[in-house]
Amino acid sequence: SVDVFAETLSPHNTSDGAAGLWSPPVRGPSGAQIEWAFGTLDWLTQVMRQPSAGSVGVAEFSGIRLTTSDFPEDPIWKDRVVSFSYLKPKEIEKRNFPNEAVGFYCSSMNMQGNRYCTWLTNCLEYFGVKLHEKKVESFDEFVEEYDLVVNCSGLGARALCNDSEVEPLRGQILRMKAPWIKQFLRYESSEQKFYVIPCVDYVVIGGTQQWGNWNRKVDPDDRKMILDSCYRLEPSLKKAPIVGEWVGLRPGRRSGPRVELDTYSSQNGSIQVIHNYGHGSIGLSLHWGCAQEVTQLAYKALGIATGTPFQPFAEDKRILEFIESRV
């Protein structure tokens, strides 16, 4: 049996507020991170082909990503997306983009956070996973009753694992009603990042990447900065009504995500722990690939040769009926 313990459950977690664009960094990632990103892209492509994709919040979009000239020309992932082409200088100039920008047009996948995370939570319950809304103070709580812990504590890993590398990476966004926006726009440099991302229910504009900032309240200065920057990227947004604002503290980790098998020991006993935290602002872009690696680590820890893959689409209709019955 599987139990999930969380201080807060969907739709009240950081990922629920995310726009959810699959967008690995232009500069990197490499090694394990790019494999996690590819695993996630393959999974989202499967989701998009299902009848339930709209209600799940997954859709395919194309759009423009702009960078500064100090970035490499070829993103490592460019051959894995459906379409990719560089922008000509005239195309950049016509769109009123920053003068120092270079860019490309590409396709991607989007997971509207609140829909997608709620769907995953409901899938867990449908398959018999028990959810407990409870803050975990120590792995000692699991030593006697469980065989294995998967630690996805996010920002909580700072205290739970005594990991001083974990810090909040504060994000602030606005949601707007702008159904005419059909393509995403994203500008990023080594110092700042702005984006306009269409989702199933609204358009998300943002954002901030503030290391070490614990403020969970909407900051008026950040709001103005986001609006001014995104109005420059997409002037038509000046006519769009704001329908929501959100702040989330992403689980940043200076050396990158920690995904590994470990053993926790104390005077109360020991237990195997798989750590899976510290994904910062690209958690949704890496999430499924990380889950696949965690699954393999779990097989190893439990001495299982292989297991049954998670295949919710085999029971897609029943899961939707289960979700609807709970509304």
N, C-alpha and C positions, 0 to 999 in steps of 0.2 A: 504494500500500500504506500501511497505518497501523500504527505501533508505539506501544505505551504503555510508558513508563518510570515506575516508582514505587519508592520506598524500601521500602514494604510494600504487599502486595496483599490484596484481600479474602480471608478475613474478618478481617483484622487492622488495618483502617482505622477512623477515628473514626466514619464513618457506619454501619459495621457494628453498632456498639453502640447506636445511636439507637432510640428507640421508633418514631419515624417518623410521628407524627401530622401531617397537613396542617393547619397552624395559623398562618397569617399573623398578625402582631400585630393586636390590636384597634385600637391607636393607629397608623394607617398599615397597610401600606405604601402608597406612592403612586408614580405615574409608572411607570418600567420595572419596579420590583419587583412591583407588583400584576399587571402583564401576565405576568411570569414565574410568579407564583403561579397565575394563571388557566390558563396553558399547562400547568402541572404537574397541576392538578386535572383538566383535560380528558384528559390522558394517563392518569392513574390510573383515571379512569372507564372508559377503554377496557380497561385491564389487568383491572379487576375483572370485566368481562363475559366474560373468557376462561376456558376450562376449567382452565387452569393457575394461576388467581389464588391459590388456597390455597397451593400449593407455592411460589409466588413471594413470598408473604407480604403480599399486598395485600387489604384488606377495607374495607367501608364500616361506619362506626360513627356513632352519634349520642351526644350527651352534653351536659354543662353546662360553660360557660365563665363564670367569675366574674372581675369586675374591680373596681377601686375607683371611687368616684364621680367621680374626676378624669379618667376616660376618656370619650371621646365616646360618645353613645348608639348611633350607627349605624356598625358596621364597614363599610368600603368594599366588602367582599366579600359582604355578607349576602344579596344577591340572586342570587349565583352558586351557593350551596349548595342542596341539595334541600329542606331544612327549616330554618326559623329563627323563633324566637319568644322574647319577653322573659319572664323569670321574674317571678312575682308575689312580693311580700314574704313571704307565707306559705310559698311554696315554698322560699325561701331559708332561712327560719327553721326549717322542718321538717328540713332537711338538715344542720343544725348548722354552717352556713357562717359565716365571719367577719361580724361585725355591720356592717362598713362596705361589704360587698360588694353589688354589683348584678350581674345576670347574664342569660344567655340560654341557651336550648336550641338546638342546631344539629346538623346532620349534617356529617360530614367523611370523609376517606379516610385509611387508615393503611398505612404500608409498614414491616413489621418489618425493621429494618436488615440483620441478618445474612442473612436469606433473600433480600431484594430485591437487595442489592448483589452477592451471590454469583450470583444469576440474571443480572444485567446483565453481570457478568464472563464468565460462561459464554456469553452471547449474543455477546459480542465475539469470543471464541475460535471459536465456531461459524462466524462470518462471516469468519474468516481474519485477525483482528487478532492481532498478536504482542505478548505481554506480557513485559516485562523487569523483574525485581526489582533495581533499581539506583537509587541516589540521584543525582540530577542536581545538579551543582555549578555549572554555568554554561550559558547558551544557546550558548556557543562549541562545545559538543559536537555541535550540530546544524547548524551553519552550512554545512558542505560537503556533507552527505548528504541533507538534507531541504529541502522547499520552504516548509514552514509548521510552526510550533509552536503548540499550544494549551496554555497554561499553567494547569493546575488544581492547582498545588502547595500550596494551602491554607496552613497555618501556615508551610510552607517558603518561601513567597513573601517572608517577612520578610528572609531572607538572599539568596535567589535574585534578587529584584527590588530589594533594598535599600529595602524599603518599611517604614518605621518605624511606620506606622499599624497594621500587622498585629500582633496580640497574641493569646495564648491566651484563650479564653473557656471556662474549665474547667467541665465538667459531670460530676456524679456521680449515678448511679441505682442502684436495686435492682430485681431481677426476682423476682416472687413467683408462686407457684402458687395462683391464685384464679379458677377457671373460672366462678364465679358472677358475676363482674364483667363486665357486658355493655355498659356505657356508660363513656365517658371523663369525667373530672372534671378541671378545670383552673382554678387560681386564680392570678391575676397582678396585681401592682401595679407601680409604678415601681421598687420596691426588691427584690421577691422574686417567685418563681414556684414553684408546687407543682402536681403533676399525678399522676393515676392513669389509665393508658392501657392498655386491653386490646389484646393482640396475638394472633397466631395461636397461639403456643406458650406464652405467659405474660402476666402483667400487669407493666408497668413503672411504678415510682413514682420520683419525683424532685422537684426536682433543684436544681442549683446553677448560677449564672451569674457566675463569678468572673473578672473581667478581670485579666489579667496574672499569673495563678496557673499555674505550670508543673508543679505536683505531679500526677504520674500515678498515685499510690497512693490507695487508699481511705482517706478521712479519717473516723475514728470520730465526731468531733463533727458532721460533715456527715451521717453516717449517722443519728445520733440526731435531728438536726433534720428530716431528710426523713421518718423514721418518725413522729415526733410530729405533724408537719404533715399527713401523708397519713392517719394514723389519725383525725385530726379530720375530714378530708374524707370518709373512708369507714371508719367504725369496724369493719366486718366484716373488714378486713384484719388486725386483731390476731390472727386465727386462721389467717392464711395463712402457709405456710412460705416462707422466703427461699431461692430456688434459684440466685441469682447476684448479683454486684455488678460494677459497671463504672465506669471513669473515662475520659473522653475530653477532649482539648483541641481545642475547636472553633476554626476559623480566624476569629477576630473581626477586624474592621477598623472603625476609629472612624468613617470617613465612609461606610461601607457597601460593598457588593460592587463589585469592579472588573471590569467586562466591557467590553472595548474592544480594537480592533485597534491594534497598535503595531509599531514597527520596532526591532529590536535591532541595534546596530552595535558592532564592536570592531576591533582591528587584524587579526583573523582573517577579517573579512568581516561581512556583515549577513544578517538573516533576519526575515521577518514573524512576529510573535507575537500571538496572541489571548489576552489575559489573562481568566481566569475564576476569581476567588478572593475570599475575604473575606466569605463568606456567614453567618458566625457560627452562631447556633443555629437558623436557618431554612433551612439548606442543602437538606434534603430537600423542604421546602415550595416551594422555588424551582427545584430542579435541572433539571427537564425544560424549563421555560420558558427558563432560561438556555442549555441545550443547543440549543434552537431558534434563539436569537439568535446563538450561537457558530457554528452551521451557516451562517447567512446571512452572517456576517462572513467565514467561510472561503471561501464562493463568491466573495465580493467580492475577497478577497486572491488567489485563484487564477485569477480571471478566468472563472469558470464561471457561466453564466446560471442554471442550476438543477441539482438532483441528484435521486437516488432517495431518497425518505423511508425512514427506518429503520422497517421493518414486521416485527417478529419474529413477529407472530401469524399471518402467512401461512404460517409454517413451525413453528407452535407445537409440534406433535406431534414433529417431528424434533428440535427443540431439546431437548425434555424427554428424548427417547431419548439424545441426545448427552450430556446432563448425567448421566443415570442410568448410562451406560456408563463414566463417569469416577469414580463413587463406589466 
